[in-house]
Amino acid sequence: MAEFEWPWQYAFPPFFTLQPNLDTRRKQLDAWSALVLSYLQYNKQHTLDINDAQSSPLFSNKKINRKLSLDMINTVLEELRKKGNIEWTDKGKRQCMVMWRTPEEWGKLIYKWAVDTGHVNTVCTLYELTEGDDTKNTEFHGIENWLLMRALKTLEQQRKAELILFDGNEGVKFF
């Protein structure tokens, strides 16, 4: 796998300090939002823990000896929450679920895979979708269960799939 490609701003020290000019701050927060989502997508990471975030390469550039403050990290994550890309999993806002694609977008990818591979009118286990050999080269391979369920529920609402329970296993039938 190729190495993650950092945007030019990541090597620019002022990028790591909240900018006072409102127009500049808006661009800065947009750039941070895009960086967080692309970095987590590259690493197929769907959760973020604030306790670990500050030491993560995402928020700490050792080459220029800069790291984002905890307040700034929270500001960036709040921006992502407003855009619908994260949901806090605790009241203290220490951990969040990250959605670099919306559940609807994931649902479209999964349904396209089902149609393209002849899985319409068949039942797949959730394990087959996330860990199976047939999905190894898909973007949703390895997706976390909570996000998979949200994606499949969007397909269920569109009457393209039905979630089922059989012999203690969870599965989905595509239509």
C-alpha distance (Angstrom), angle and dihedral (degrees) to the residues before:
residue distance angle dihedral
M1 . . .
A2 3.79 . .
E3 3.77 119.5 .
F4 3.80 119.5 -95.2
E5 3.80 111.8 -92.6
W6 3.80 111.0 -132.8
P7 3.82 118.6 -148.6
W8 3.79 117.7 -113.1
Q9 3.82 91.7 -106.2
Y10 3.81 90.5 64.8
A11 3.82 89.6 72.3
F12 3.82 92.2 46.9
P13 3.84 110.6 93.4
P14 3.86 96.7 -148.1
F15 3.82 88.1 60.0
F16 3.82 86.7 75.2
T17 3.82 94.6 56.2
L18 3.80 123.7 69.7
Q19 3.78 106.2 -108.3
P20 3.83 118.4 -128.4
N21 3.83 96.9 -147.5
L22 3.81 107.0 87.1
D23 3.83 95.8 -141.5
T24 3.80 91.3 48.4
R25 3.81 91.0 45.2
R26 3.82 91.2 52.4
K27 3.81 90.8 52.9
Q28 3.80 90.4 44.7
L29 3.82 93.3 51.8
D30 3.80 91.1 45.7
A31 3.81 89.6 51.5
W32 3.82 91.9 47.7
S33 3.81 90.7 47.9
A34 3.80 91.4 51.8
L35 3.81 91.1 45.9
V36 3.82 93.9 50.4
L37 3.80 92.3 49.5
S38 3.81 95.6 44.9
Y39 3.82 92.7 45.6
L40 3.81 93.0 49.4
Q41 3.81 90.8 44.4
Y42 3.80 91.0 51.0
N43 3.82 89.3 51.3
K44 3.83 92.7 40.7
Q45 3.78 88.9 -125.6
H46 3.80 118.9 157.0
T47 3.80 100.7 174.9
L48 3.77 133.5 55.2
D49 3.79 128.6 -163.1
I50 3.80 114.9 -156.9
N51 3.81 91.2 -150.8
D52 3.82 89.9 62.6
A53 3.80 97.3 34.1
Q54 3.79 99.8 82.9
S55 3.80 93.0 57.4
S56 3.80 93.2 43.6
P57 3.84 117.1 106.6
L58 3.80 85.8 -121.4
F59 3.79 92.2 70.3
S60 3.81 100.2 22.0
N61 3.81 123.5 62.9
K62 3.80 106.3 -169.5
K63 3.83 92.9 -176.8
I64 3.80 91.0 68.3
N65 3.80 95.0 26.5
R66 3.81 94.0 -119.9
K67 3.77 133.2 130.5
L68 3.76 134.1 175.5
S69 3.81 115.0 -106.4
L70 3.79 118.6 -119.0
D71 3.82 89.1 -111.1
M72 3.80 91.1 53.2
I73 3.82 91.7 47.3
N74 3.81 88.3 53.1
T75 3.81 90.2 48.6
V76 3.82 91.0 52.8
L77 3.81 91.8 46.6
E78 3.80 90.9 48.9
E79 3.82 88.2 54.5
L80 3.80 89.1 52.4
R81 3.81 90.7 48.0
K82 3.82 90.7 53.2
K83 3.82 88.7 52.2
G84 3.81 91.4 50.1
N85 3.81 95.7 -112.4
I86 3.80 97.9 117.1
E87 3.78 138.2 33.5
W88 3.77 123.1 -164.7
T89 3.79 114.2 -122.5
D90 3.80 95.4 -161.6
K91 3.80 137.0 39.0
G92 3.81 92.3 -119.9
K93 3.81 90.3 60.1
R94 3.81 93.1 -126.9
Q95 3.82 97.8 127.9
C96 3.76 132.6 33.5
M97 3.77 141.8 -178.8
V98 3.79 112.1 -123.9
M99 3.78 123.7 -148.2
W100 3.79 111.2 -169.8
R101 3.80 84.7 173.8
T102 3.78 124.2 34.2
P103 3.81 117.7 -113.2
E104 3.82 87.4 -109.0
E105 3.82 91.1 55.7
W106 3.82 91.0 48.4
G107 3.81 89.1 48.4
K108 3.81 91.2 54.1
L109 3.82 91.3 50.4
I110 3.79 92.5 48.4
Y111 3.80 93.2 46.4
K112 3.81 91.8 48.0
W113 3.81 88.3 52.7
A114 3.84 90.4 49.5
V115 3.82 91.8 51.2
D116 3.83 95.0 42.3
T117 3.80 93.5 48.9
G118 3.80 98.7 42.4
H119 3.79 97.1 -108.4
V120 3.80 94.5 131.8
N121 3.83 110.6 120.3
T122 3.79 91.1 16.5
V123 3.78 132.1 101.5
C124 3.80 121.2 -118.1
T125 3.77 124.7 -173.4
L126 3.77 116.6 -126.7
Y127 3.81 87.1 -118.3
E128 3.82 90.1 57.4
L129 3.81 89.7 52.6
T130 3.78 96.0 49.2
E131 3.80 103.4 30.1
G132 3.81 107.3 14.9
D133 3.78 126.5 118.5
D134 3.82 90.8 -119.7
T135 3.81 91.4 62.7
K136 3.82 99.7 40.0
N137 3.81 92.8 109.7
T138 3.80 96.4 43.7
E139 3.78 127.0 100.3
F140 3.80 91.1 -123.4
H141 3.82 95.0 55.8
G142 3.80 105.9 119.2
I143 3.82 94.2 15.7
E144 3.78 112.0 156.7
N145 3.79 116.8 -102.0
W146 3.82 96.5 -117.5
L147 3.80 91.1 56.3
L148 3.80 93.6 42.6
M149 3.81 89.5 53.9
R150 3.80 91.6 50.9
A151 3.81 90.8 49.2
L152 3.80 92.5 48.7
K153 3.81 91.1 47.9
T154 3.81 89.0 57.4
L155 3.82 87.9 54.1
E156 3.80 89.8 47.3
Q157 3.82 90.1 53.5
Q158 3.82 88.6 51.9
R159 3.84 89.2 49.3
K160 3.81 90.9 -119.4
A161 3.79 94.6 116.0
E162 3.78 144.0 15.7
L163 3.79 125.2 -146.7
I164 3.79 111.4 -135.6
L165 3.78 138.8 -176.0
F166 3.81 118.7 -144.8
D167 3.80 131.2 167.1
G168 3.81 89.9 -14.8
N169 3.81 92.5 -53.6
E170 3.77 128.0 112.3
G171 3.76 119.2 -132.4
V172 3.75 145.3 157.4
K173 3.77 133.8 -131.4
F174 3.78 116.1 -152.1
F175 3.84 121.9 -147.1
